[in-house]
Amino acid sequence: MTLPAPNKPVVQGAAPTGAPDQQAAARVVREMFTAIAPRYDLLNHVLSMNVDRLWWRRAARTFTHILRRPGARVLDLCCGTADMALALRRQGAASIFGADFSHAMLTLGGRKACDRVKLIEADALALPVDDACFDLVVSAFGFRNLTDYDVGLHEILRVLRRGGEVGILDFGEPKGVLGKIYRVYFRRVLPVVGTVISGVRGPYAYLPASVERFPDPSQMLERMRAAGFAEVSWTPYTFGIAGLYRGARP
């Protein structure tokens, strides 16, 4: 597919307002997700009008060739409340793990996943696992919150087995008339609704800012190549509101 030309400055990673360095940024992100955890699932479904469920299922189906492989091990990185992990689990009998650094999100995810997903409280930039231990690493709407995208990509590559694949599902910025309408909703309506339902100020203003900061598809694919991934690609979902980045460890 033809990718839009990059029009954003190259950034290191997520940088919430008021965070002077990476350590502070990580702390702020963790605190935001802890604060909204009780209403996180409800807000995801309401604010996306349930399209998020379709995105998870579509991404999971993309990797059925791995998920149905005997003995396959899969990691849902920045798993939140385990929705992506459960979507992956429904597509095959692979052993599914979920990792997140928010204890509150993992607690909720554990109630939903029961024993179908093994959950790990861990930093995505320094996973407490051996090299080359997963056949697939997927991250749904979490990679964007890492404080260093390149370190995150290298860590994913480290834990993938040779021939293993990565899938990063995250928001994008659609173009044209739809893009203009979407940006009004995303920047003005979504933060207000999110704040009212969650009862917490801040996180839903951070969301559109983090999407605007995230690399364009062409930049993201170049960063994946630089990290060592091969066969990289980007597939837009719902006119580019979201999209799936793929790559393989050679």
C-alpha atoms as an extended CHARMM CRD file, in Angstrom:
* protein
*
       250  EXT
         1         1  MET       CA              0.0000000000        0.0000000000        0.0000000000  PROA      1               0.0000000000
         2         2  THR       CA              1.0980000000        3.5800000000       -0.6160000000  PROA      2               0.0000000000
         3         3  LEU       CA              2.0050000000        5.2570000000        2.6540000000  PROA      3               0.0000000000
         4         4  PRO       CA              1.6110000000        8.9470000000        3.3950000000  PROA      4               0.0000000000
         5         5  ALA       CA              4.8180000000       10.9470000000        3.4430000000  PROA      5               0.0000000000
         6         6  PRO       CA              6.1050000000       11.5820000000        6.9660000000  PROA      6               0.0000000000
         7         7  ASN       CA              5.0380000000       14.9630000000        8.3340000000  PROA      7               0.0000000000
         8         8  LYS       CA              5.9390000000       14.6580000000       11.9890000000  PROA      8               0.0000000000
         9         9  PRO       CA              9.2230000000       15.2980000000       13.7740000000  PROA      9               0.0000000000
        10        10  VAL       CA             11.0230000000       12.1850000000       14.9650000000  PROA      10              0.0000000000
        11        11  VAL       CA             10.2790000000       11.6520000000       18.6570000000  PROA      11              0.0000000000
        12        12  GLN       CA             11.7500000000        9.2530000000       21.1920000000  PROA      12              0.0000000000
        13        13  GLY       CA              8.5230000000        8.1300000000       22.8270000000  PROA      13              0.0000000000
        14        14  ALA       CA              5.5280000000        9.1460000000       24.8920000000  PROA      14              0.0000000000
        15        15  ALA       CA              5.9280000000       12.4060000000       26.7980000000  PROA      15              0.0000000000
        16        16  PRO       CA              2.9020000000       13.3950000000       28.9110000000  PROA      16              0.0000000000
        17        17  THR       CA              2.6060000000       17.0660000000       29.7890000000  PROA      17              0.0000000000
        18        18  GLY       CA              4.6760000000       17.9470000000       32.8340000000  PROA      18              0.0000000000
        19        19  ALA       CA              7.0000000000       14.9190000000       32.6490000000  PROA      19              0.0000000000
        20        20  PRO       CA             10.6030000000       16.2080000000       32.4690000000  PROA      20              0.0000000000
        21        21  ASP       CA             12.2700000000       12.8680000000       31.6550000000  PROA      21              0.0000000000
        22        22  GLN       CA             11.5520000000        9.2550000000       30.6630000000  PROA      22              0.0000000000
        23        23  GLN       CA             11.2660000000        7.9880000000       34.2250000000  PROA      23              0.0000000000
        24        24  ALA       CA              8.7190000000       10.6710000000       35.0840000000  PROA      24              0.0000000000
        25        25  ALA       CA              6.8380000000       10.0340000000       31.8290000000  PROA      25              0.0000000000
        26        26  ALA       CA              6.5290000000        6.3230000000       32.6190000000  PROA      26              0.0000000000
        27        27  ARG       CA              5.2820000000        7.1340000000       36.1040000000  PROA      27              0.0000000000
        28        28  VAL       CA              2.6720000000        9.5710000000       34.7900000000  PROA      28              0.0000000000
        29        29  VAL       CA              1.3990000000        7.0470000000       32.2230000000  PROA      29              0.0000000000
        30        30  ARG       CA              1.1520000000        4.3240000000       34.8720000000  PROA      30              0.0000000000
        31        31  GLU       CA             -0.7440000000        6.6480000000       37.2110000000  PROA      31              0.0000000000
        32        32  MET       CA             -3.1680000000        7.6250000000       34.4430000000  PROA      32              0.0000000000
        33        33  PHE       CA             -4.0370000000        4.0360000000       33.6310000000  PROA      33              0.0000000000
        34        34  THR       CA             -4.3610000000        3.1730000000       37.3020000000  PROA      34              0.0000000000
        35        35  ALA       CA             -6.8110000000        6.0720000000       37.7220000000  PROA      35              0.0000000000
        36        36  ILE       CA             -9.0620000000        5.1010000000       34.8090000000  PROA      36              0.0000000000
        37        37  ALA       CA             -8.8350000000        1.3090000000       35.2690000000  PROA      37              0.0000000000
        38        38  PRO       CA            -12.3040000000        0.9040000000       36.8670000000  PROA      38              0.0000000000
        39        39  ARG       CA            -14.0470000000        2.3980000000       33.8020000000  PROA      39              0.0000000000
        40        40  TYR       CA            -11.4220000000        1.5060000000       31.1970000000  PROA      40              0.0000000000
        41        41  ASP       CA            -13.3390000000       -1.2310000000       29.3640000000  PROA      41              0.0000000000
        42        42  LEU       CA            -16.6040000000        0.7100000000       29.3520000000  PROA      42              0.0000000000
        43        43  LEU       CA            -14.8940000000        3.7990000000       27.9870000000  PROA      43              0.0000000000
        44        44  ASN       CA            -13.1070000000        1.8680000000       25.2510000000  PROA      44              0.0000000000
        45        45  HSD       CA            -16.3870000000        0.4550000000       23.9630000000  PROA      45              0.0000000000
        46        46  VAL       CA            -18.3740000000        3.6850000000       24.3150000000  PROA      46              0.0000000000
        47        47  LEU       CA            -15.7720000000        6.0030000000       22.7920000000  PROA      47              0.0000000000
        48        48  SER       CA            -15.0610000000        3.6720000000       19.8520000000  PROA      48              0.0000000000
        49        49  MET       CA            -18.7500000000        2.7130000000       19.4290000000  PROA      49              0.0000000000
        50        50  ASN       CA            -17.6350000000       -0.9140000000       19.8750000000  PROA      50              0.0000000000
        51        51  VAL       CA            -15.3940000000       -0.8110000000       16.7980000000  PROA      51              0.0000000000
        52        52  ASP       CA            -12.4630000000       -1.6720000000       19.0770000000  PROA      52              0.0000000000
        53        53  ARG       CA            -13.8160000000       -5.2350000000       19.3780000000  PROA      53              0.0000000000
        54        54  LEU       CA            -13.6980000000       -5.5820000000       15.5920000000  PROA      54              0.0000000000
        55        55  TRP       CA            -10.1110000000       -4.3150000000       15.5060000000  PROA      55              0.0000000000
        56        56  TRP       CA             -8.9790000000       -6.8590000000       18.1210000000  PROA      56              0.0000000000
        57        57  ARG       CA            -10.6640000000       -9.7230000000       16.2810000000  PROA      57              0.0000000000
        58        58  ARG       CA             -9.2710000000       -8.6650000000       12.9180000000  PROA      58              0.0000000000
        59        59  ALA       CA             -5.7450000000       -8.3720000000       14.2930000000  PROA      59              0.0000000000
        60        60  ALA       CA             -6.0200000000      -11.7570000000       16.0180000000  PROA      60              0.0000000000
        61        61  ARG       CA             -7.2430000000      -13.4590000000       12.8300000000  PROA      61              0.0000000000
        62        62  THR       CA             -4.1940000000      -12.0880000000       11.0100000000  PROA      62              0.0000000000
        63        63  PHE       CA             -1.9960000000      -14.3630000000       13.1270000000  PROA      63              0.0000000000
        64        64  THR       CA             -4.0090000000      -17.5960000000       13.1070000000  PROA      64              0.0000000000
        65        65  HSD       CA             -1.1500000000      -19.3180000000       11.2720000000  PROA      65              0.0000000000
        66        66  ILE       CA              0.9280000000      -18.8520000000       14.4380000000  PROA      66              0.0000000000
        67        67  LEU       CA             -1.8370000000      -19.1650000000       17.0310000000  PROA      67              0.0000000000
        68        68  ARG       CA             -2.8000000000      -22.6300000000       15.7670000000  PROA      68              0.0000000000
        69        69  ARG       CA              0.7740000000      -23.8430000000       15.6460000000  PROA      69              0.0000000000
        70        70  PRO       CA              1.4760000000      -26.6310000000       18.1950000000  PROA      70              0.0000000000
        71        71  GLY       CA              3.4640000000      -25.2960000000       21.1410000000  PROA      71              0.0000000000
        72        72  ALA       CA              3.2530000000      -21.6430000000       20.0600000000  PROA      72              0.0000000000
        73        73  ARG       CA              3.9220000000      -19.0320000000       22.7550000000  PROA      73              0.0000000000
        74        74  VAL       CA              2.3750000000      -15.5860000000       22.3730000000  PROA      74              0.0000000000
        75        75  LEU       CA              2.8480000000      -12.3390000000       24.3020000000  PROA      75              0.0000000000
        76        76  ASP       CA              0.2890000000       -9.5370000000       24.4850000000  PROA      76              0.0000000000
        77        77  LEU       CA              2.4960000000       -6.5760000000       25.3610000000  PROA      77              0.0000000000
        78        78  CYS       CA              0.9670000000       -3.6460000000       27.3000000000  PROA      78              0.0000000000
        79        79  CYS       CA             -2.0440000000       -5.9220000000       27.6400000000  PROA      79              0.0000000000
        80        80  GLY       CA             -4.1790000000       -3.6810000000       29.8420000000  PROA      80              0.0000000000
        81        81  THR       CA             -7.3000000000       -5.5970000000       30.8470000000  PROA      81              0.0000000000
        82        82  ALA       CA             -6.4420000000       -8.4910000000       28.4730000000  PROA      82              0.0000000000
        83        83  ASP       CA             -8.9770000000       -7.8930000000       25.6830000000  PROA      83              0.0000000000
        84        84  MET       CA             -6.3860000000       -8.4260000000       22.9420000000  PROA      84              0.0000000000
        85        85  ALA       CA             -4.9940000000      -11.4650000000       24.7570000000  PROA      85              0.0000000000
        86        86  LEU       CA             -8.4610000000      -13.0160000000       24.9110000000  PROA      86              0.0000000000
        87        87  ALA       CA             -9.0690000000      -12.2540000000       21.2230000000  PROA      87              0.0000000000
        88        88  LEU       CA             -5.8200000000      -14.0830000000       20.4370000000  PROA      88              0.0000000000
        89        89  ARG       CA             -6.8050000000      -16.9790000000       22.6910000000  PROA      89              0.0000000000
        90        90  ARG       CA            -10.1000000000      -17.4250000000       20.8470000000  PROA      90              0.0000000000
        91        91  GLN       CA             -8.2400000000      -17.8920000000       17.5500000000  PROA      91              0.0000000000
        92        92  GLY       CA             -6.1120000000      -20.8450000000       18.6370000000  PROA      92              0.0000000000
        93        93  ALA       CA             -4.7020000000      -23.0180000000       21.3590000000  PROA      93              0.0000000000
        94        94  ALA       CA             -1.4170000000      -21.1760000000       21.7360000000  PROA      94              0.0000000000
        95        95  SER       CA             -0.0500000000      -20.4150000000       25.1790000000  PROA      95              0.0000000000
        96        96  ILE       CA             -0.9480000000      -16.7410000000       25.7300000000  PROA      96              0.0000000000
        97        97  PHE       CA              0.8930000000      -14.3930000000       28.0940000000  PROA      97              0.0000000000
        98        98  GLY       CA              0.0210000000      -10.7930000000       28.8930000000  PROA      98              0.0000000000
        99        99  ALA       CA              2.4110000000       -8.1640000000       30.2690000000  PROA      99              0.0000000000
       100       100  ASP       CA              1.6260000000       -4.7060000000       31.6230000000  PROA      100             0.0000000000
       101       101  PHE       CA              3.1630000000       -2.3600000000       34.1890000000  PROA      101             0.0000000000
       102       102  SER       CA             -0.1880000000       -1.2680000000       35.6730000000  PROA      102             0.0000000000
       103       103  HSD       CA             -1.1710000000       -3.5080000000       38.5740000000  PROA      103             0.0000000000
       104       104  ALA       CA             -4.7220000000       -2.1340000000       38.5530000000  PROA      104             0.0000000000
       105       105  MET       CA             -5.2220000000       -3.0290000000       34.8820000000  PROA      105             0.0000000000
       106       106  LEU       CA             -3.8000000000       -6.5130000000       35.3750000000  PROA      106             0.0000000000
       107       107  THR       CA             -6.1120000000       -7.1170000000       38.3240000000  PROA      107             0.0000000000
       108       108  LEU       CA             -9.1230000000       -6.4060000000       36.1130000000  PROA      108             0.0000000000
       109       109  GLY       CA             -7.6350000000       -8.4250000000       33.2730000000  PROA      109             0.0000000000
       110       110  GLY       CA             -7.1030000000      -11.3820000000       35.5820000000  PROA      110             0.0000000000
       111       111  ARG       CA            -10.7900000000      -11.4460000000       36.5040000000  PROA      111             0.0000000000
       112       112  LYS       CA            -11.7510000000      -11.6260000000       32.8290000000  PROA      112             0.0000000000
       113       113  ALA       CA             -9.0240000000      -13.9760000000       31.6360000000  PROA      113             0.0000000000
       114       114  CYS       CA             -9.1410000000      -16.4440000000       34.5610000000  PROA      114             0.0000000000
       115       115  ASP       CA             -6.5900000000      -19.1380000000       33.6820000000  PROA      115             0.0000000000
       116       116  ARG       CA             -6.7850000000      -18.6520000000       29.9090000000  PROA      116             0.0000000000
       117       117  VAL       CA             -4.0160000000      -16.0270000000       29.9180000000  PROA      117             0.0000000000
       118       118  LYS       CA             -0.9070000000      -15.8980000000       32.0980000000  PROA      118             0.0000000000
       119       119  LEU       CA             -0.4150000000      -12.3030000000       33.2610000000  PROA      119             0.0000000000
       120       120  ILE       CA              2.9250000000      -10.6920000000       34.1540000000  PROA      120             0.0000000000
       121       121  GLU       CA              3.4490000000       -7.3000000000       35.8130000000  PROA      121             0.0000000000
       122       122  ALA       CA              6.4320000000       -5.9460000000       33.8890000000  PROA      122             0.0000000000
       123       123  ASP       CA              7.9340000000       -2.9700000000       32.0720000000  PROA      123             0.0000000000
       124       124  ALA       CA              7.6870000000       -3.3990000000       28.3010000000  PROA      124             0.0000000000
       125       125  LEU       CA             11.1560000000       -1.8610000000       27.9070000000  PROA      125             0.0000000000
       126       126  ALA       CA             12.8020000000       -4.4670000000       30.1700000000  PROA      126             0.0000000000
       127       127  LEU       CA             10.8240000000       -7.6970000000       30.0790000000  PROA      127             0.0000000000
       128       128  PRO       CA             11.7760000000      -10.3170000000       32.6940000000  PROA      128             0.0000000000
       129       129  VAL       CA             11.8990000000      -13.1540000000       30.1350000000  PROA      129             0.0000000000
       130       130  ASP       CA             14.6230000000      -14.9940000000       28.2400000000  PROA      130             0.0000000000
       131       131  ASP       CA             15.7260000000      -14.2040000000       24.7160000000  PROA      131             0.0000000000
       132       132  ALA       CA             13.8360000000      -15.8330000000       21.8410000000  PROA      132             0.0000000000
       133       133  CYS       CA             10.9820000000      -17.2830000000       23.8780000000  PROA      133             0.0000000000
       134       134  PHE       CA              7.8880000000      -16.1400000000       21.9160000000  PROA      134             0.0000000000
       135       135  ASP       CA              6.5790000000      -16.9270000000       18.4370000000  PROA      135             0.0000000000
       136       136  LEU       CA              4.3950000000      -13.8240000000       18.3480000000  PROA      136             0.0000000000
       137       137  VAL       CA              4.2940000000      -10.5010000000       20.1870000000  PROA      137             0.0000000000
       138       138  VAL       CA              1.2130000000       -8.3250000000       19.7900000000  PROA      138             0.0000000000
       139       139  SER       CA              0.5220000000       -4.9190000000       21.3140000000  PROA      139             0.0000000000
       140       140  ALA       CA             -2.8960000000       -3.2790000000       20.9920000000  PROA      140             0.0000000000
       141       141  PHE       CA             -3.0900000000        0.4470000000       21.7370000000  PROA      141             0.0000000000
       142       142  GLY       CA             -0.2740000000        0.2450000000       24.2520000000  PROA      142             0.0000000000
       143       143  PHE       CA              2.9610000000        0.5890000000       22.3050000000  PROA      143             0.0000000000
       144       144  ARG       CA              2.1800000000        4.2760000000       21.7220000000  PROA      144             0.0000000000
       145       145  ASN       CA              2.5680000000        4.8680000000       25.4840000000  PROA      145             0.0000000000
       146       146  LEU       CA              6.1590000000        3.6010000000       25.6940000000  PROA      146             0.0000000000
       147       147  THR       CA              8.6870000000        6.2670000000       26.6180000000  PROA      147             0.0000000000
       148       148  ASP       CA             11.1700000000        4.9880000000       24.0150000000  PROA      148             0.0000000000
       149       149  TYR       CA              9.7570000000        3.4310000000       20.8420000000  PROA      149             0.0000000000
       150       150  ASP       CA             13.1160000000        2.1820000000       19.5600000000  PROA      150             0.0000000000
       151       151  VAL       CA             13.9890000000        0.4580000000       22.8360000000  PROA      151             0.0000000000
       152       152  GLY       CA             10.5360000000       -1.1100000000       22.7830000000  PROA      152             0.0000000000
       153       153  LEU       CA             11.0800000000       -2.4730000000       19.2670000000  PROA      153             0.0000000000
       154       154  HSD       CA             14.4890000000       -3.8910000000       20.1820000000  PROA      154             0.0000000000
       155       155  GLU       CA             13.0050000000       -5.5580000000       23.2610000000  PROA      155             0.0000000000
       156       156  ILE       CA             10.2780000000       -7.1540000000       21.1490000000  PROA      156             0.0000000000
       157       157  LEU       CA             12.9010000000       -8.4010000000       18.7060000000  PROA      157             0.0000000000
       158       158  ARG       CA             14.9370000000       -9.8150000000       21.6000000000  PROA      158             0.0000000000
       159       159  VAL       CA             12.1090000000      -11.9690000000       22.9520000000  PROA      159             0.0000000000
       160       160  LEU       CA             10.9760000000      -13.2220000000       19.5280000000  PROA      160             0.0000000000
       161       161  ARG       CA             12.2010000000      -16.5310000000       18.1780000000  PROA      161             0.0000000000
       162       162  ARG       CA             13.7140000000      -16.5760000000       14.7000000000  PROA      162             0.0000000000
       163       163  GLY       CA             10.8750000000      -16.3750000000       12.2190000000  PROA      163             0.0000000000
       164       164  GLY       CA              8.6000000000      -14.9810000000       14.9340000000  PROA      164             0.0000000000
       165       165  GLU       CA              6.3030000000      -12.0630000000       14.1720000000  PROA      165             0.0000000000
       166       166  VAL       CA              5.1970000000       -8.8070000000       15.7610000000  PROA      166             0.0000000000
       167       167  GLY       CA              1.8540000000       -7.0440000000       15.4290000000  PROA      167             0.0000000000
       168       168  ILE       CA              1.3790000000       -3.4950000000       16.7320000000  PROA      168             0.0000000000
       169       169  LEU       CA             -2.2140000000       -2.2930000000       16.5800000000  PROA      169             0.0000000000
       170       170  ASP       CA             -2.5750000000        1.3950000000       17.3170000000  PROA      170             0.0000000000
       171       171  PHE       CA             -4.4270000000        4.5670000000       16.4320000000  PROA      171             0.0000000000
       172       172  GLY       CA             -3.6940000000        6.6190000000       13.3460000000  PROA      172             0.0000000000
       173       173  GLU       CA             -4.8510000000        9.8820000000       11.8240000000  PROA      173             0.0000000000
       174       174  PRO       CA             -7.1660000000        9.4420000000        8.8140000000  PROA      174             0.0000000000
       175       175  LYS       CA             -6.8700000000       11.8610000000        5.9280000000  PROA      175             0.0000000000
       176       176  GLY       CA             -9.3830000000       13.9160000000        3.9760000000  PROA      176             0.0000000000
       177       177  VAL       CA            -12.8660000000       14.9690000000        5.0660000000  PROA      177             0.0000000000
       178       178  LEU       CA            -13.2300000000       11.9670000000        7.3720000000  PROA      178             0.0000000000
       179       179  GLY       CA             -9.9760000000       12.9260000000        9.0240000000  PROA      179             0.0000000000
       180       180  LYS       CA            -11.2380000000       16.4420000000        9.7370000000  PROA      180             0.0000000000
       181       181  ILE       CA            -14.4470000000       15.1220000000       11.3000000000  PROA      181             0.0000000000
       182       182  TYR       CA            -12.5400000000       12.5140000000       13.2750000000  PROA      182             0.0000000000
       183       183  ARG       CA            -10.0640000000       15.0590000000       14.6290000000  PROA      183             0.0000000000
       184       184  VAL       CA            -12.8980000000       17.2440000000       15.9450000000  PROA      184             0.0000000000
       185       185  TYR       CA            -14.3570000000       14.2160000000       17.7440000000  PROA      185             0.0000000000
       186       186  PHE       CA            -10.9920000000       12.9580000000       18.9630000000  PROA      186             0.0000000000
       187       187  ARG       CA             -9.6750000000       16.2920000000       20.2330000000  PROA      187             0.0000000000
       188       188  ARG       CA            -12.8460000000       17.8970000000       21.5870000000  PROA      188             0.0000000000
       189       189  VAL       CA            -15.6390000000       15.3750000000       22.1650000000  PROA      189             0.0000000000
       190       190  LEU       CA            -13.6890000000       12.3390000000       23.3510000000  PROA      190             0.0000000000
       191       191  PRO       CA            -11.7700000000       14.1210000000       26.1630000000  PROA      191             0.0000000000
       192       192  VAL       CA            -15.0040000000       15.5580000000       27.5700000000  PROA      192             0.0000000000
       193       193  VAL       CA            -16.9340000000       12.2740000000       27.4510000000  PROA      193             0.0000000000
       194       194  GLY       CA            -13.9570000000       10.3330000000       28.8020000000  PROA      194             0.0000000000
       195       195  THR       CA            -13.5490000000       12.7220000000       31.7090000000  PROA      195             0.0000000000
       196       196  VAL       CA            -17.2750000000       12.6390000000       32.5770000000  PROA      196             0.0000000000
       197       197  ILE       CA            -17.5250000000        8.8220000000       32.5380000000  PROA      197             0.0000000000
       198       198  SER       CA            -14.1930000000        8.1080000000       34.2270000000  PROA      198             0.0000000000
       199       199  GLY       CA            -14.4220000000       10.9710000000       36.7030000000  PROA      199             0.0000000000
       200       200  VAL       CA            -10.7260000000       11.6260000000       36.1310000000  PROA      200             0.0000000000
       201       201  ARG       CA             -9.2350000000       14.6800000000       34.4400000000  PROA      201             0.0000000000
       202       202  GLY       CA             -6.1550000000       14.3240000000       32.2740000000  PROA      202             0.0000000000
       203       203  PRO       CA             -5.9890000000       10.8500000000       30.7060000000  PROA      203             0.0000000000
       204       204  TYR       CA             -8.4820000000       11.5630000000       27.9330000000  PROA      204             0.0000000000
       205       205  ALA       CA             -6.7410000000       14.7760000000       26.9900000000  PROA      205             0.0000000000
       206       206  TYR       CA             -3.4750000000       12.8140000000       26.8470000000  PROA      206             0.0000000000
       207       207  LEU       CA             -4.9670000000       10.2640000000       24.4050000000  PROA      207             0.0000000000
       208       208  PRO       CA             -5.3430000000       12.5420000000       21.3390000000  PROA      208             0.0000000000
       209       209  ALA       CA             -2.0260000000       14.2210000000       22.1410000000  PROA      209             0.0000000000
       210       210  SER       CA             -0.2840000000       10.8240000000       22.2220000000  PROA      210             0.0000000000
       211       211  VAL       CA             -1.7830000000        9.8440000000       18.8620000000  PROA      211             0.0000000000
       212       212  GLU       CA             -0.6600000000       13.1100000000       17.2610000000  PROA      212             0.0000000000
       213       213  ARG       CA              2.8360000000       12.4940000000       18.6410000000  PROA      213             0.0000000000
       214       214  PHE       CA              3.0520000000        8.8760000000       17.4390000000  PROA      214             0.0000000000
       215       215  PRO       CA              5.1250000000        8.2830000000       14.2810000000  PROA      215             0.0000000000
       216       216  ASP       CA              3.4570000000        8.2940000000       10.8650000000  PROA      216             0.0000000000
       217       217  PRO       CA              3.1830000000        4.8450000000        9.2360000000  PROA      217             0.0000000000
       218       218  SER       CA              6.2200000000        5.4900000000        7.0020000000  PROA      218             0.0000000000
       219       219  GLN       CA              8.2960000000        6.5920000000       10.0200000000  PROA      219             0.0000000000
       220       220  MET       CA              7.1360000000        3.6590000000       12.1120000000  PROA      220             0.0000000000
       221       221  LEU       CA              8.0080000000        1.1380000000        9.3980000000  PROA      221             0.0000000000
       222       222  GLU       CA             11.4600000000        2.6900000000        9.0230000000  PROA      222             0.0000000000
       223       223  ARG       CA             12.0190000000        2.3930000000       12.7820000000  PROA      223             0.0000000000
       224       224  MET       CA             10.9760000000       -1.2590000000       12.6300000000  PROA      224             0.0000000000
       225       225  ARG       CA             13.4900000000       -1.9130000000        9.8390000000  PROA      225             0.0000000000
       226       226  ALA       CA             16.2120000000       -0.1010000000       11.7950000000  PROA      226             0.0000000000
       227       227  ALA       CA             15.4520000000       -2.2740000000       14.8380000000  PROA      227             0.0000000000
       228       228  GLY       CA             16.0540000000       -5.3990000000       12.7410000000  PROA      228             0.0000000000
       229       229  PHE       CA             12.5880000000       -6.4630000000       11.5660000000  PROA      229             0.0000000000
       230       230  ALA       CA             11.9950000000       -7.7710000000        8.0630000000  PROA      230             0.0000000000
       231       231  GLU       CA              8.8610000000       -7.8980000000        5.8970000000  PROA      231             0.0000000000
       232       232  VAL       CA              7.3920000000       -4.8500000000        7.6360000000  PROA      232             0.0000000000
       233       233  SER       CA              3.9520000000       -3.6150000000        6.6200000000  PROA      233             0.0000000000
       234       234  TRP       CA              1.0680000000       -1.4300000000        7.7460000000  PROA      234             0.0000000000
       235       235  THR       CA             -2.6090000000       -2.2230000000        7.1870000000  PROA      235             0.0000000000
       236       236  PRO       CA             -5.1130000000        0.5730000000        7.9180000000  PROA      236             0.0000000000
       237       237  TYR       CA             -8.3130000000       -0.2720000000        9.7830000000  PROA      237             0.0000000000
       238       238  THR       CA            -11.5260000000        1.7620000000        9.4270000000  PROA      238             0.0000000000
       239       239  PHE       CA            -10.1240000000        4.3360000000        6.9810000000  PROA      239             0.0000000000
       240       240  GLY       CA             -6.9030000000        4.7080000000        8.9660000000  PROA      240             0.0000000000
       241       241  ILE       CA             -8.4210000000        5.4770000000       12.3710000000  PROA      241             0.0000000000
       242       242  ALA       CA             -6.3570000000        2.5200000000       13.4960000000  PROA      242             0.0000000000
       243       243  GLY       CA             -3.8450000000        0.2860000000       11.7880000000  PROA      243             0.0000000000
       244       244  LEU       CA             -1.7870000000       -2.8760000000       12.2150000000  PROA      244             0.0000000000
       245       245  TYR       CA              2.0020000000       -2.8120000000       11.8620000000  PROA      245             0.0000000000
       246       246  ARG       CA              3.6060000000       -6.1870000000       11.1410000000  PROA      246             0.0000000000
       247       247  GLY       CA              7.1450000000       -7.4330000000       10.9850000000  PROA      247             0.0000000000
       248       248  ALA       CA              9.1700000000      -10.5970000000       11.3690000000  PROA      248             0.0000000000
       249       249  ARG       CA             12.4200000000      -11.5130000000       13.0520000000  PROA      249             0.0000000000
       250       250  PRO       CA             14.6740000000      -12.7760000000       10.2630000000  PROA      250             0.0000000000
